[in-house]
Amino acid sequence: MTDVSSPRPLTLSVIGVGYLGAVHAAAMAELGHRVIGLDVDADRVAALSEGRSPFHEPGFDELLLRNVRSGRLTFTTDYAKLTDVDVHFLALGTPQRADGLGADLSYIESALDALVPLLEARDGKPTLIAGKSTVPVGTARGLHARITAIDGVALAWNPEFLREGFAVEDTLRPDRLVYGVADQGNASTEISLLDTVYAELIGLEIPRKVYNFESAELVKVSANSFLATKISFINAISELCDVTGADVNDVAEAIGMDDRIGAKFLRAGIGFGGGCLPKDIRGLLSRAGELGSVDSFAFLRDIDAINTGRREYVVRLAKRLLDGTLDGKRVAVLGAAFKPDTDDVRDSPALDIALKLYSEGAKVSITDPAANENVRRRYPSFHVEDSVEETLRDAELVLLLTEWKEYRELDPASVRDLVATAQIIDGRNALDLSAWRAAGWQVEALGRP
């Protein structure tokens, strides 16, 4: 076993330097390793090579630039640059397939196709492929079968647990490390190399668990599906609150005091989005069906339906506040990213609601502190403003759909005169209702009287 008290720096590759991969690559360089990030997107590689982040993530810009300048972190589009690497991390996307609910594994398969000739040329020198991507259970076992004949090459599955907006912290100070291996009784190469990679973290007594492939694969998707279930549960309760006069915040506060439940992920609102939770619950449902367990996971369809239904719920509420029609009405939307502290608009509830309002004829102005350029690229016909003031000007209805700090801290009195009608939907239960109502606003907060 590696002596983690005095580790040697390794040479690592991170294949796929999108959101997950770029953060992982920079963090591994910060731990002292030499890291080569590879991606087929030449523009992304060029930006990262110059120390410029292609996405918004607190703390990442400084981490990236520091390690590029140190020379420990480089980027390339050429697999030939990966000939002398100890550990290859696979951090490729596994999006939902266009023809179903399952995960598209083509990016991982292509990467392995490109890696195999390089691995065969190393003449038995110990090399590890470590999967970071979220994959259907059984994937690693299948990939392992492709490389078992290559002398000296091992495979591990090492799922990530980072949260967008906290990705740097979650990578450099994770709450656990999980290694999935083919044979827990015969995994000295996999464990030794990963322990060397993460020696500094293990030295901080961060828990490290070694499981089989299948358990490691299920950890990440199970965690995301459980969190999605909590979110959809409290959102379903909020609908009962709306029709009975109960306050969902009171209900959430009280049930969150039960240590069997916990308070996190019990904030009612417009639901979850992003590149992980929606995809992962659908992927788990799909894989369960393939394995003959679909009935036990049918509840995930309801979780997904509750979540997407929240978006329609807000559209109906907006229509009611605007006298039954959205056609020609001026609507201001605060927030486009799926959560604050990111520019990620993948499956964003905020953006989806804005698009639904637009499709029913509303004149929508939208703004976001970080995601405006992503919105403009995806929807060039959309009216995107760079300032809150211009977004609110002459609006007949305001919707707060992403709970950025600057929106939570708006002075309701100072923005009252910007709008034509002072009414707002608090889609994230983020506002001080008494302060806004005292300033003359009609506030509709989901699940609150």
N, C-alpha and C positions, 0 to 999 in steps of 0.2 A: 504493500500500500504506500502511496505517496506520502512523504513527510510534509504536511501542509504548513508546518511552522516556518519552513524556508523553501518556498516553491520556486521552481525555475519558470521564467517566462516562456510561454508557448507561442507558436505561430498558429493563428486561427483564421479561418475564413468564415464570413457570414454571407450566405447566398440568398439574395433577396434583401434589398435595403430600402424597403418601404418603411412604414411607420415602426413596426416591430424590429425589423432587421437593423435599421439605422441606429436606433437607440441601443440595441444590444451590442452592435459593433463598437460604438463610441464608449459604452460602459466597460466592455472587455479591455479596450485600450487603456481606459482609466485605471483598470486593475493591474496594468503593467505588461500586458501581452502585446505582441505584434499582430495587428488585425488587418485583413484584406476584405473589404466589402465588395461584393460582385452583384451587378444587376444588368439586365438587358436594356434598361432605359438609359440611353447615353446622356440625356439632359440631366437626369437625376444624379448620375454618377459625376458629371461635370460640376454640378452645384455642390455636392458633398465634398468633392476633392478640393474645392476652394474654401471649404469651411462654411458654406451657406446651407442652412436648413431648408428643405423643400416643403416643410410643414410647420405648423405652430405647436410647440410643446414647451411649457415652462422649464427653463434650465438646460434645455438641449443645445441651444445655440452655443453657449459657453463651453459645454462639454465637448461638442463636436470640434469647434475651432481650436481648443487647447490641444486636443489629441492629434488633429491633422498637423498642426504646427510642430508638435513634438516628433513627428515622423513615425509614430507607432501606428497610425491609422491611415490607410490608403484605400482607394476605390478603383475598380476596373470593370470593364465589360468583357474581359478576356479570360476564359477558363485556364488558358495556358499559364497564367500568373499564379495558379494555385497548386503548383507541383510540389512544393515543400511545406506542406501544412500538416499540423498535428491533429487538429480538430476542425471539421467542416460543420458549421451550424446551418441547418436548413430553416430559413425564416420566410418562406414563400407563402403567398396568399392561397387560401383554400375557399374561394367564394362559393356561394350557392350556385348549383348548376342551372343553366338556362332551361333545362328540360325537366326539372324536378326539384325536390327539397334537399337532396343530398349534396355533398361537397364535391367541388371540381378539384381533382388531384393532379391535373395535367401539368401544373407548374413544378410540383415536386417530382413527378415522373421525368420531366424534361431535364431537371437539374441532375437527377441521378444518372440519366443517360450520358450527360456530359462529364460527370465525375468518374464513372467507371474506368475509362481508359487511363486517367491520371492515377487512380488507385492501383491499378494493375502494374503500373510502371514503377511503383515504390519498392518493389522486391521485398515485401514482407516487413517493412518498417511499420511499427504500430501506428495506426491511424484510426480515428473515430469519426463517424458521421453522427451528429446529434440533432435530432429533429426538435425544432421549436414550434412549428406550426400546429394549429389545432386541426386534428384529423379524426375521421371515424375510427372507432375501435376496431382493431384488426389490421389497420394500415401498416403499422411498423412491422408486424410479423411478415406481411407480404413483401415489404421492402428488404427485410433481413434475408429472405430466401434468395434475393437477387445478388447479394454480396457475400454469401457464406463461402463461396469457392475462392474468393480473393484472399490470399495469404496476408495476415496481419491486420485486416480491416474488421472493425466492429461497428455495431449500430446501437445507439441509445436514444430513448425519447425523453426530452428534457423540456416539458411544457412551460410556457411563460404565463405569468399571472399579473401582467402590468395593466394599470388603468390609465387611459388617456387623461392627460392633465397631471398625472403623477408618475409618468413612465420612467423618468430618470431615477426617482427615489425608489420605485418598485423594483428596478433592475439592480441598483447598487445596494439596496437594503430590503431584499424580499422577505416575506414572512415565512417562506419555506422553499427548499430546493427539492425537486422531485426528479429522480433518475428512473427511467423505465428501461429494463434490460431483457435480453432474450432468456437468460437463465440466471436467476438470482444467486445460485450456488457456484456459478462459474463466470464471473463478470469482472475479473480483476483489471483488465485493460480499460473497460468502460468507466469503472468507478475511479481508478487511478487517474485517468486523464481528466475526467470531470472534476475530481477533487483538486487537481492542480489548477484547472481553470478558475475554480471558485474558492481557492485557498483563503483569500482574504475574508470572504463572506463566512466560510466555515469557522475561521478564527474568531468571528464575532458571535459564535454559537447560534447561528441561524440553523434551524432544524433541517436536516438532510435525510430524505427518505428514499430507499431503493425498493422499487416494485417491479413487477413484470410489465411487459409492454402494454398489455391491455388495461391494467389498472392505471398506469400513468396517462394513457390516452383518455380514459374516462374522467380523470380528476378535473381537468379543465372544463370539459363540456358539461359535467355534472354541476360544477360550481356555478357556471353561467346560467344553466337552466334553473337552478335553485333560486338564484338572485332574480331571474325573470319572473319566477313564480311569486316571490314576495311582492314584487312591484305590481304585477297584475292583480294579486289578491287585494292589496290596499286600494287599487283603483276601482275594483268592483265594489268594495265597501263604500268608496266615495260616492258612487252612484246612488246607493241606498241613503247615504247622508243627504244628498241633494233632494230626495223626495220625502224625507222624514224630518228634516231640520236638525239632525245630528251634525256634529263637527268632526270631520275625518281626522283633523290634527289631534283632537282630544282622544279619539279612539286609538290612533297610532301611538300616541304618547303612552297610554296606559298599557296596551298590549306589548309595547317595546320594553317595558320594565320587567317583563317576564324573561329571565335569563335563558329560557329555552327558545325564545323567539328572537330577542334583540331588537334594537331600534333602527338599525341601518336598513336602508332600502324600503322603508315604510312611508316615504313621502308621496302622497297622491299627486297626480298631475296628468300630463298628456302621454306618459308612457316612455318606454325605452326605445333606443335605436342604436345606430352605429354599426360597425363592421363585425361585431362579435355576438351579442346576445340574440338578435333575431336569427342570424345564420345558424348559431349553435343549437338553439332549441329545434329548429327545423331539421338540422342535420342529425340530431339525436333521434328525433322521431322517425326520420327516414331509415337510419341504420337499425333502429329497433324493429322496424317493419321487415327489413331484409333478414333479420335474425329470428323472426317469428314471434317477437314480443310486442307487437304494435298495440295490442289492447291495453297493456300496462302503461303505455305512454300516450294514450289518447288524450289525457288531460293537457298535454302540451299544445294540442290544437286549440283548446279553449284558452290557454295562456296567451297564445299568439293572437287569437281572435279578440280577446279583451284588449290587448295592447293596441292593435290596429284600430279597434273600435273607438278608442279614446279620441282619435283624430277626427273621426266623423262626428263624435259627440261635440267637440269644440266647434266644428263647422256649423252644426245645427244651433248651438248656443249663439254663435255670431249672427246667424241669420235671424234668430228671434230678437236679438238686440237691435237689429237694423230693420225692424218692421216687416220681417218675413221675406226679404229679398236682398241678395248681395249685388245684384246687377247695378253697376255704376257707382257703388258705394266706395268711399275712400277709406282704406284699411291700412293701418300701420302695424308691422310685425317686428318685434324686437327679438332677434335671435334667429340664426339659421343653422348653426352647428348642432349636432345631436346632444351636446352637453357643453358646459362652459370650459374654458381653458384648452380648447382644441379648435382646429379649423376643419375638422372632419364632418362632412355633410352626408356620409353614407347612411341611408335609411333614416335620415333625420326626421323625427316627428314634427319639428318646427317647420322645416322646409316643405314637408309633405302637406301640412295644413295650409301653408301659404299657397302652395300650388292648387289645392282644392278650392280655396277662396277665389283664386285667379280664374280657375276654369269655370266658376259660376258667375263670372262677370265683374268681380270686385276689382277696383283699382288699387292694387297692392303695392305698398312701398315696404321694403325689407332692409334691415341693417344687422350687422354682426361685427363685433370687434376684431375677429380674426378670419372669418369665413367668406367675406364679401367676394374676393377674387374667385374662389371656388364656385360660388353661386353664379357669378358672371360667366365663367367658362362653361358651366353645365347648362345654364338657362339664359342665353344672351338676350332674350326678349324681356326678361324680368327687370323690374325697376328696383335697382339696388342703390341705396344711399350710404354715404360714408359717415354721416353724422346722425345722431339721435334726433337733433332738432329738426333737420330737414325731413326725416322719416315721419315725425309726428305732425308736421305742419298740415293743418286743415283736415286732419283725420277725423272720421266719424266714429271710428272704433279702433282701439289699440289692443294688441294681443302680446303679452309677454310670454314667449315660448322657449327661450333658453335663459337660464337664471344666472347670467353674467353678473359679476359684482356691481358693475357700473349701472346695470338696470335695477338691481335690487336697491341701490342707494340713490336712485333718482329722487329729486325733491318734487313731490306731487304739486305743490303750489306753483313752483317756477315753470313747470311744463304745462300747467292748466291752460294758459292763454295761447299755446301753440295749436291746440286741437280745435276742431269745429264742435265736437261733442265730447264731453269728458266722461267716457265710459271705457273700461279696460277689462279684459279677461286675463286673470292671473293663472296661466296654464301650468305654473310650477309651484304654486302656493309659496311664493318667495317674498311677497310684499307685506308691509305693515298695513293691514286693512284699515285700522282705525285712523291712521295718519292720512291715507289716501281719501277715505270717505270724509274726513274732516276738511280736506282741501277741496271738496266739491265733486269728487269723482264717484261715479257708480262703478263698483268693483264686483265682478263675478269671479269668485275663487272656487275651484272645483272641489266639491264635497264640503263646503263651508257655508253656514247660513249667512 
